[in-house]
C-alpha cells in the first residue's frame, strides 16, 4: 500500500525538530496543512483532523477542541 501525502508529511515531521516546533505553535489544522504544503506535501487541514487520536509514522495527531466548533464533525 502506498503511503498517503499526510503519512509522508508526518514521517518528515517525525524527523525534523524545527518543523515540530512550528507545528506545535500552529493554532489550527489549516495552519499545519499550510506548513505541509510549503514543503510540497498536498495536505488539507481536514486530512489531519481525520487522523485525530491516531499515531502515524511515530507522530501522534491530537485535535484541540475550540469553543464554537461542531462536535464530531471530523470523526
C-alpha positions as CSV (number, residue, x, y, z in Angstrom):
1,X,0.0,0.0,0.0
2,X,1.4,3.4,-1.0
3,X,1.7,5.9,1.9
4,X,-0.5,9.0,1.5
5,X,0.8,12.6,1.4
6,X,-0.3,13.0,5.0
7,X,1.8,10.0,6.0
8,X,4.8,11.3,4.1
9,X,4.4,14.7,5.9
10,X,4.1,13.0,9.3
11,X,7.3,11.0,8.6
12,X,9.0,14.2,7.7
13,X,7.6,15.8,10.9
14,X,9.0,13.0,13.0
15,X,12.5,13.6,11.7
16,X,12.5,17.4,11.8
17,X,12.6,19.1,15.3
18,X,12.4,22.6,13.9
19,X,9.2,21.6,12.0
20,X,7.9,20.0,15.2
21,X,8.2,23.4,17.0
22,X,6.4,25.2,14.1
23,X,3.6,22.6,14.1
24,X,3.1,22.9,17.9
25,X,2.9,26.7,17.5
26,X,0.2,26.4,14.9
27,X,-3.3,27.2,16.1
28,X,-5.4,25.3,13.5
29,X,-5.2,22.2,11.3
30,X,-5.2,24.5,8.3
31,X,-2.1,26.2,9.6
32,X,-0.4,22.9,9.9
33,X,-1.6,21.9,6.4
34,X,-0.1,25.2,5.1
35,X,3.3,24.2,6.6
36,X,3.0,20.8,4.9
37,X,2.1,22.5,1.6
38,X,5.1,24.8,1.9
39,X,7.2,21.7,2.0
40,X,5.5,20.2,-1.1
41,X,3.0,17.8,0.6
42,X,-0.6,18.2,-0.8
43,X,-2.3,18.0,2.7
44,X,-5.5,19.7,3.8
45,X,-6.5,20.6,7.3
46,X,-9.4,18.1,7.2
47,X,-6.9,15.3,6.3
48,X,-5.1,16.0,9.5
49,X,-8.3,16.2,11.6
50,X,-9.4,12.8,10.3
51,X,-6.3,11.3,12.0
52,X,-7.1,12.8,15.4
53,X,-6.2,10.4,18.2
54,X,-4.1,8.2,16.0
55,X,-0.4,7.7,15.6
56,X,1.2,7.5,12.2
57,X,4.9,7.3,11.5
58,X,5.6,7.8,15.2
59,X,3.7,11.1,15.3
60,X,0.5,11.3,17.4
61,X,-2.2,13.6,15.9
62,X,-4.3,15.4,18.5
63,X,-7.2,17.6,17.7
64,X,-7.7,20.5,20.1
65,X,-11.4,21.4,20.6
66,X,-12.1,25.1,20.3
67,X,-15.3,26.8,21.5
68,X,-18.0,27.1,18.8
69,X,-17.0,24.1,16.8
70,X,-19.3,21.3,15.9
71,X,-18.5,18.1,18.0
72,X,-18.0,15.0,15.9
73,X,-17.6,16.9,12.7
74,X,-14.4,15.0,11.6
75,X,-14.8,11.7,13.3
